[in-house]
Amino acid sequence: MLHIDEKRLLKIFQETGKDSFKLEELEKYLPREKILRVSLWLKGKGLIEIDEKKRERVRVIKKEDFPERKIAKYLKERNLKEIEIKELKNILNKEEINAALGAIKRKGIAKIEKGKIIFENLDYEDEEERALNEIDGKTVEEVDKNLLNILKKRGYIEIEEEKEVNIKLTEEGKKLLEKPIEIEEEISQLTRDIIISKKWKKAYIRPYDVKVPTKPIFPAKVHPLTRIIREVKEILLGMGFKEVKSPIVETEFWNFDMLFEPQDHPAREMQDTFFLKYPTEGEIPKELVEKVREVHLRCWRQFDEKVSRRLILRTHTTASSIRYLASLSEEEKKKNHKVFCIDRVFRNEAIDYKHLPEFYQCEGILMGDNVNFDNLIGILKEFLNRLGFDKVRFRPAYFPFTEPSLEAEIYVEGKGWLEILGAGIFRPEVLEPLGIEKPVLAWGIGFSRLAMLKYNLTDIRELHKNDIDWLRRVIG
């Protein structure tokens, strides 16, 4: 027996006399979700066939001029033929400058000599520009593959997958339609009146099927990066660690000096660290400063308290661990401690596919009697296993404030071994000013690399683009 919705769909074929419809054509008569659902029912009964064809179409997502064209227009407006490369910052941003120089060399539209770009023809013809103006909506097969790859790499186009669905009658379906289709009254919900009047005895009662396709629903859900942070936090809490926090704005004392980094270390320079313009200095603990000074003078032969007071945006969450250890009373130093911090850190990085100036980091320490390097490896292996990484290996490494040190790598199918975190045992010079005699195991992991692995990203910037389609599709 046919369902009333099945009859309605078949009646469209019968009244129009057509044997086949595109899905979009049937949407004039019935909602899309209902068509798909009923079509599956009729396909199961051998009355119709569903033919799906997938194709990829090009969509132009950025319609502005190429950076090299912006340079040419700039020169033309000023009746010039050349420009120094260092002046490009007045026209383009840093990413556009690199893209423009690469494109000029590739296309041969200008000469680059002695730090200058020299144009012979400012009205040059550009095959890539012409293609960009013509390819919107075309299928991938209709576009030159080389041009397609260039425009996609430059971020001017994206490829969308398009599905064409054709619904057509089978021979059995055609035979069924030789007789008129009658649509009877249908009951989808039993009510008191229907039961009392006994209408249900004569009417068709619609069955309920939980497997039928329905309209996609996108409920609110937690951002992917927040989900990873929560997952890591739950794992560490489950392993007996407790969470600590510290300020985003730090003094160099807590961020560097306490970690036994010499005051002339390159990491402190402007290319790696964000310094505060106002205020420029912060408060530091006098007694602890003297103890740290003594260690630095003994080992590095230099220490300037003015440098220690300078305010910066913290470059790592290790500052949280050091602050925690410094807060321990003499009685608490006799106990074992397991703490972690998950928070934002800041580094003056050039933005690219795997670097951002602001990112999340997780730092953990374990202080205890007789803990050693084997304990550290065991803890890290258990932590990474709980994160879902089964193949883990370790290799020696160097970090200024730990000795010995290691890096943990995980094996990812198709990518091989990838570094995931760094770890080690705090040097005696770090613990000496704090009066801590027990060994302290420490490790840190960046969430950028973790997010790229978890969500199979090739560009970390995708995590912050607020692409609603990607956010809907992503797992979780």
Summary of the structure (lengths in Angstrom):
residues: 476
radius of gyration: 32.9
end to end distance: 40.0
largest distance: 101.6
contacts: 1320
relative contact order: 0.09
helix: 41%
strand: 24%
